[in-house]
Amino acid sequence: MTMNIDRRQLMALGTFGLGALGMPASASLIGAKGFTHGVASGEPAPESILLWTRYVGKDGSKLTAEISDNADFLGAKMVGEVQATAERDFTAKITVQGLDPDQWYFFRFIAPDGSQSMVGRTRTLPQGPTQ
């Protein structure tokens, strides 16, 4: 069986295909669940840092952020809870305050079902001017 496609149809299909590739893929559309990305940190200051992850679950899933000065998380402290919502493409960001300057920290997020994100490592800035 042969299929005849004229030039207009070919151009329309090609344009549609390119448009679909250029659209950001929403996690809810492709069926991804749980921690779909790793973790990240940014905006360092001497006593604070921004932590980030992405978790796809029920809309408004509450994640717990933990931070520790050791990789095994003994003595880790919960630094807060943050919502991962569809309106923000299931991203969760929290700024952690009250940290020590020029210190390495390990961090992770815990989902409502008890699953854990990857562990990240971050560092606060030293006190005073940086070069």
Residue pairs with C-beta under 8 A, 6 or more apart in sequence:
5 13
24 89
26 89
27 36
27 54
27 56
27 89
27 90
28 56
28 86
28 90
32 56
33 56
33 57
34 55
34 56
34 57
34 111
34 115
35 53
35 54
35 55
35 109
35 111
35 115
35 116
35 117
35 118
36 54
36 55
36 56
36 90
37 53
37 54
38 53
38 117
38 118
38 120
39 51
39 52
39 53
39 107
39 108
39 109
39 117
39 118
39 119
39 120
40 51
40 52
40 53
40 120
41 49
41 50
41 51
41 52
41 107
41 120
41 122
42 49
42 50
42 52
43 49
43 50
43 95
44 122
44 123
44 124
44 125
45 124
45 125
46 101
46 102
46 124
46 125
46 126
46 127
47 97
47 98
47 99
47 100
47 101
47 124
48 95
48 96
48 97
48 98
48 99
48 124
49 95
49 96
49 99
49 105
49 122
49 124
50 93
50 94
50 95
50 96
51 65
51 67
51 79
51 93
51 94
51 95
51 96
51 107
51 109
51 120
51 122
52 91
52 92
52 93
53 63
53 84
53 91
53 92
53 109
53 117
54 84
54 89
54 90
54 91
54 92
55 61
55 63
55 84
55 90
55 92
55 109
55 111
55 117
56 84
56 90
57 84
57 90
57 111
57 112
57 113
58 112
59 85
59 86
60 83
60 84
60 85
61 83
61 84
61 90
61 111
61 112
62 81
62 82
62 83
62 112
63 81
63 82
63 83
63 84
63 92
63 109
63 110
63 111
63 112
64 78
64 80
64 81
64 109
64 110
65 78
65 79
65 80
65 81
65 82
65 94
65 96
65 107
65 108
65 109
66 73
66 76
66 77
66 78
66 79
66 107
66 108
66 109
66 110
67 76
67 77
67 79
67 96
67 99
67 105
67 106
67 107
68 74
68 75
68 76
68 77
68 105
68 106
68 107
69 75
69 103
69 104
69 105
69 106
70 106
71 106
71 119
73 106
73 108
79 94
79 96
80 94
80 96
82 92
82 93
82 94
83 92
84 90
84 91
84 92
92 109
96 107
99 105
99 124
100 124
101 124
101 125
101 126
101 127
102 123
102 124
102 125
102 126
102 127
103 123
103 124
104 121
104 122
104 123
105 121
105 122
105 123
105 124
106 119
106 120
106 121
107 119
107 120
107 121
107 122
108 116
108 117
108 118
108 119
108 120
109 116
109 117
110 116
110 117
111 117
